[in-house]
Amino acid sequence: MAPQKTVRKELPEIPVVDDKTIDFDTIESLFFAYRDFISDPDAILSKIGFGRAHHRVVYFVSRRPGMTVADLLAILQITKQSLARVLKELIDSGYIRQMAGPADRRQRRLYPTLAGRELALALSEPQSRRIAQALEGLSGDQRDGVRRFLEGMRGTRTTAPAELGED
């Protein structure tokens, strides 16, 4: 038996960064805030065999009934393949319905069912409560500052679409 060759993977060149310029405290706060923000919906979703990808789809379809699959792909910045499995599960489970567009029958429009709307609300309620608690005691200007910060964090996407289940 011939010895196996080891293939060395080429690593990308990593820039040198002065760690004193990195705001580690804010980064950690964001990590922990996100972890806790999604914990309540994660617990609800796990009981019905769904995950965060399902949450994203149910949320946006409930917020924008009648949106097209193309609209959803653009909002989530994911691939069709990534969306297909999750959307099929939500349709088969009775949370989302898909209908042909009125002008273009090839267009697929998405609508929450009553169960889908109820699920979206059940997932959003604990998150809304958590936001209200975090904003409690802040002035109107401070609340506006929080919203401006979050809008600023959104930035512009420069990478390829992600897979829906990635976190």
HELIX and SHEET records of a PDB file:
HELIX    1   1 ASP A   19  THR A   21  5                                   3    
HELIX    2   2 PHE A   24  LYS A   47  1                                  24    
HELIX    3   3 ARG A   52  ARG A   63  1                                  12    
HELIX    4   4 VAL A   69  LEU A   76  1                                   8    
HELIX    5   5 LYS A   80  ASP A   92  1                                  13    
HELIX    6   6 LEU A  114  LEU A  135  1                                  22    
HELIX    7   7 GLY A  140  ARG A  154  1                                  15    
SHEET    1   A 3 MET A  67  THR A  68  0                                        
SHEET    2   A 3 ARG A 108  PRO A 112 -1                                        
SHEET    3   A 3 ILE A  96  ALA A 100 -1                                        
END                                                                             
